[in-house]
């Protein structure tokens, strides 16, 4: 854990000089760590925080935790254009091709895959892989958002008037055209049924940080979250995804989109039907995704 904390500290320092802008470029980078040993005590602590039952195989989300030191090194590098601290997880896709026993020692690989504009800043994509004897066993793709003022959109050209047609005559001057029908607010299908209500306490972010090493200040306390635009600490996206995955420990794939930060403390509903799930509260939907075995 100590080397990871040093990496996060270096990322905090290098991030002070970084100024995200539309002109940023991301050079491809990849890091590998060979024969990674799983610490049984840390694995058990992680399972308790996230709600996974004990078992011989790693929880679906745990290889992401094992690879987090590599991801932190990539995002702490001076060549990485976004500040590490304050990055917000926006999406996650995981595929496990085979169970990964806790006694195995996989090779882990993390690579950067590019930047893209976002309405609230810039997103970066990271890919993580776990291999055994050169065979891909587990794969994930994550996107992270660096919040900053996006560039002003270009001023659109004035609309070109449509020529008259037989069924759409030219309107008389001063006479408004009929209004188009308003779109329906009704969404497809019925809301997912709530199957559990979770009380997420104020210390959840600190507990998850201790078992994973992810001490991003937005997750720790109101004092450390406010400089990044959050009124209180927010739950780790990977923590809420893991809590959802723990409801289906047999799942081998997961996709989650993080729509709204979960402020801590909070009461949230876990809703699911078939392969789809949601985490929601009176504020709206926080996480939406799918799982399959």
N, C-alpha and C positions, 0 to 999 in steps of 0.2 A: 504493500500500500504506500510506503514512503516514496519510492521512485515515482509513482503515479502523482502523488501530491506535488512533488517537485516539477513534474511535467505541467500540471495545471497552473502552478505558480509561474513557470516560464511563459505559459500561454497568456496569463493575465498581463505580464509585462510586455510581451511582444504585441498584444492587442491594443495597448495604449497608443501605438503609432499607426494603427491601421485605420483608414478612412474609406469605408465601402462606397463605391460609386459605380455607375453603369459601365465605366471603362475598365473595370477590373478584369483580369485574366487569371485563370487557374491552370497551373502546369500540372499534368498528370503525375501522380505519385502513388507509390505502393510500398507497404511495409509488411514484413513477414516475421512471425515468431514460431519457432519450431518446438514440437513436442511439449505442448503446454499442459502442465499438471493441474488437476482440479483439486482445490483444497476442500476436503469434506466438511470442515467446520463452517467455512464461508458459504458453501453450497447450502448447507442446512439452514443457516441464518437467512439466506436469500429466500429459500422456500417458505420459511415462516413469515417473512415480511409480505410476500406476494400471494401466499395461500396455496402453494403447490403441495400435493401429497408426497410423502417419501416414495422413492422408487429407484431402481438400478440405473435408469437412463437420465440424462440431463433434461431439465425442463426446456420446452421449445425455445424460450427466450434467453436461456443462460449463455449460449455461445457468444451472444452479443456482449454480455458482461465480461466474458473472458477476453474478448478482443478490444474492449474499451480503451485499455492503455495504448494500443496501436493507433486507434482513432484519435485519441488525445494528442499523441505525438505529431500526427499529420496536421491537426488543426492548430497546434502550438507553433509550428514552424514559421519562420519569418516570411517564407514564400507563400504561405496560405493567406489569402487576401482578407478573410473575415476575422473579426475578433472572436476568440474562443468563448470567453465568458459572455453569457447572455444569449447564446444560440438556443433556439427553440425547436424541438423535434416536431415536424409537421406530417410525416408519413413513414410507414414501416411496412415492408413485405418480407416474410420469412418463409422459406421452404426447407424442410428437413427430408432428405432422401432416404435416410435410414436412422434408426435410433443411435444415439451417441452415449455409450455407457460412461458413467462417471470415472471409471477406472482407465479409460482410454486416454491417450495423450495426442490430441490432434494438432496439426499445423494450422495456424491462423493467418489470414491474409486480409488486409484492409487497403482499399484504394479509393482515391478521389475520382469522380466521374464528370465533374463540370458544374457550372453555375447557370442559373436562370433567373430572370426577373420575377418578382412577386409583388402583389399590390402593397405589401407592407415592407418591402426591402428586397433582399436577394436570398435565394435558396441554393444550397450546395448539396450534391448527392454523394453519398459514401456507400461503397459495396464491401461487404464482409463475407469471407468464405472460411469454412472449416474443412480440412481434408485429412484423410487417413491413407497412408501409403500412396499418396498422389491422387486418390479418388475423392471427388467432391461429395461431401456428406451433408453439408448445411450451407445455406446461402441466404443473405439478407441484403436488402437495399433500403437505405434510410435517406430522408431529406431533412435538412436543418435550415431554419430561417434566421438570418441576421436582420434584425429590425432597424431600418433607417429610412429616411425620407426618400421615396422613389422620385425619379425625374418627372417633371411636369409633362403631361401628355401633350402631343402635338395638337395645335389648333386645327379642328376638322375644316375641310372646305365646305362652303355653303351648299346645301342640297340642290341638285338640278331638278327643275320642275318636270314632272312626267307629262308626256304629250297626251292630248285627249284621245280617248278610244271610244268605240261605239257604245260600250256599256259603262263608260266613266267620262261623262261630258266635262268640259271645262267649267269650273264653278263661276257663278256671277260675282263680280267685284263686291266685296263687303258681305258676302253670304258664306258662312263657315261650312266646311264639308262635314258630312255625318261622321260622328266619332266611331272608331273601331270598337268592337265588343271587348270588354275588359277580360283579361285572362283569368281563368279559374284559380282560386287559392287552394283547391283541394289537391293533395298529393296522391300519387298512386298507392293503392292498398291501404291497409289499416296500420296504426302505430304498432311497433313491436311490443309484446306483453312484458311487463316488468316481472322479473323472477327473483330479484334480490335488491335490497337497499343497503348501501355501504356508507358507514360513517368514517370519513377520512379525516383524521385528527391533524392538528397543526404540526406535529412532529414527524409525520409520515416522510416528508422529504429528507429529513436528517437521518431517519432510520434506513431509508433506501440508499442514501449516500454512503453510510457506513459499511453496508454490505456489498456495494458495487464500486466505490471509489469515485462516483460522479458527484463532485462537490460544487457543481455549478451554483453560484450564489442565488440565482432566481428560485431555487428549490429549498433554501435553508431557513429564511426568516423574512418578515416584512422589511426589516432594515436593509437587508442585502438585496431584496427583490426590487425595491422602489427605484433605485437608479436605472433599472432596465425597463421601467414603465409598468410594473405590476404593483397593485396596492398591497398584496400579501404574497407570501411564498406560493408557488404553484407546484403541483405534483409533477414528477418526472413523467414524460410521455411513455417511456419504457416501463415505468411502474404500473401505470394504468393498463397498458397492453398486456403486461405479465399477469396482472390480476384477472383480466378477461381470459387469457389463455389457461389460467389455473382452473377455470370453470369447465374446461374440456381438455384434461391432461392427455387425452389420446390424439389430439390434433397434431397434424404434421405440416400444416400451412396456416399462415395468418397474414391478413392484410388489414392495416388500420390507418385511418386518416384522423389526425388530431385537429378538430375544428375550433375548439375553444379551450383555453387554459382552465384547468381545475384549480381554483383557489383553495388554499388550505387555511382553516378547516372547511369542509364541505360535506353535505349529504348528497349522494348521487344514486341514481337507479341504474342497475344493470338489467338491460332488456335484451331478449334474444328470441329468435324463432328460426328453426332450420339452421342454416349456416351463418346467418347474419346476426350481428350484435350491436348494441349501442350503450354508451354511458351518457346519461343525461341528468339534468337538474332543472329547476324552474328557470334558470338562465338560458337553457337551450341544450342542444346536443354537443357534448364535449368530444366524444370519440365514436366513430362509426367504422365498422369493419366486417370481415368475414373470416371464418375458420372452417377447416375441413380436415378429415382424417384420411 
